Amino acid sequence: MALKMRIHKKLAHFNLELNLHCPAGELLTLIGPSGSGKTTAIRILAGLEKPDSGFIHLQDQILCDFQSPKQIWVPTRKRSLGYVFQEASLFPHLRVRDNISFGCKDTQRVEMLLELLGIRHLQRQRPHEISGGERQRVAFAQALAPNPKLLLLDEPFSALDITTRKQLREVLLLLKEEITIPMVMVTHNLEEAALLGDQVVAIEQGKMDTDWLARNTSVDFQQKSTLCLGEKKAA
Amino acid sequence: MDYTPLILSLKLAGVVTFGLLIIGAPLAYLLVFLPMRGKVFIESLLGLPLVLPPTVFGFFLLILMGPEGVVGRLHQVATGRPLIFTFGSIALAAMLHGIPYVVQPLKSTYAKLDPRLLESAAVLGCSRTSSFFRVVLPNSLPGIAGAAILTFAHTMGEFGVILMIGGSIPGETKVASIAIYEMVEGMRYSEAWQLSLALLVLSYVILLGFNFLERRQRYGT
C-alpha cells in the first residue's frame, strides 16, 4: 500500500509543489524551516485543505485527483487516516480510553494499543489530568485505533521536553516495527528526521530542495540517518 | 394574591427556552462552521429582534399569525382554531423574538472551541452531524447553560410581543409582565408590588446563576 502524491497549491508567498512517494511500512519525513509549506502538505494529504491541482493515490484508492475531468475529492472522514497533531488534540470531555476508542469499535485493538503504548494505567484519566508526553502517547493510540491506511504526524514531538521527546521517539521506532502502512511526518528537527525517517524530503518555499539538507548540516545527512538508525537497532 | 400569571410566565419561559435550545444549538453550529455564502444576511435577519421595538416585531407577527396571515390560516386549516390569543401563539412569538438570545452566546461558545477537535473528529471518521453531537455539544455545556439562562430570563420579562399576539387572557396569555401592567393601570398597587417583587427576586436569582456560570467558564473555577 504505497502513497503517491503530486500536488500544486498557490500559497500567500509562494507555490507549494510536491511530488512524493512513500512505500508501505516506511516513514517519510518532510523537513524544512517554519513556513516552508510542510504542514500545508500534510493537511492536504489529510483532506483538511485542497490543492489547486494534482493527485493523491493511496494504493488503489484515489484520495484526490484534480487532473481528471471528474475532479475527485474524498473528504477527510472517508480517507481512513491516522493523524497526530503538533499538540495532542484529545477530546477533553472523554477519558483516555474513550478518546482511543472514539473512531474504533474494536475493543481488542484498543486493549492492544493501551498495552503497546504503555498507557493502560491512564485509561480512566481525562486529558487534562495527564502529562504532555502521556497525552501524545494517547494521541498515537487514538490515531492508530481505527486501523488507518495512512499515518500522518505533524511535528508530534515539538511541544515536548527533551527527555519526553526521546522517549516518544523510541515509541515511534517501536511502532514502526508493527505498522505496515505509509507514514508521513513533518518536522523541523534534523536529528528527528535522521533518526526516524526512512526517506527524508526537504522543503523550502514550497519546493522540494535537495541542497537544503547539505546546507543545514555539517554531516552528510544520509550517513547520519543510517548511523542513528544503526545505533537505535543495536541498542 | 393570584400567582397564576407568574406560573404562566415560568411555563412560557420553560417552553421557549427548551424549544430555542433545540433550534438554536444546531443553527449556531451551522452559522459558525458551515462554509456558505450569504451567511451575513441570515445573521442580520436573526439579530432583528435585538434592534426592532417589540411592538413592531409583534405587529409583523400579528400580520403573519392572524386570521389573514399565512401561518394563521395554515393553523386554522389544520386545527380548526385560530392561532392568536392562545398560549401556543405567545410561545411561538416569544421563541422567534428570543432567537438572538440563544444563538449569539452559542456562536461565541462554539467559536472558542479548538478547531483541531473538529479536524480530529473528521480524521476519525465523524460526519458534521456526528461531530456536533459527539464533540461540539459536550464541550459547550457551560455555554449552552448560559444561553438557556439568558433566554429564560428574557422570556420572563417579555411584554410587547406577547401583548400584540396574545392579549391578556387569564390562564392562557396573561403572563406576569402583562398582569403587572394591568394592575398598575387599575391602580392596584399592592398587588403590583407583590408580583413585581416576586418577578424581581426570580430574575435576580436567574441572573446570579448566569453570572456564576459565566465566571466558571471564564476562570475555570
Interface residues (C-beta under 8 A of the other chain):
Chain A: A46 G47 L48 P75 T76 R77 K78 R79 S80 L81 G82 Y83 F85 S89 F91 P92 H93 F102 G103 Q142 A143 P146
Chain B: D114 R116 L117 E119 S120 A121 A122 V123 L124 G125 C126 S127 R134 V135 P138 N139
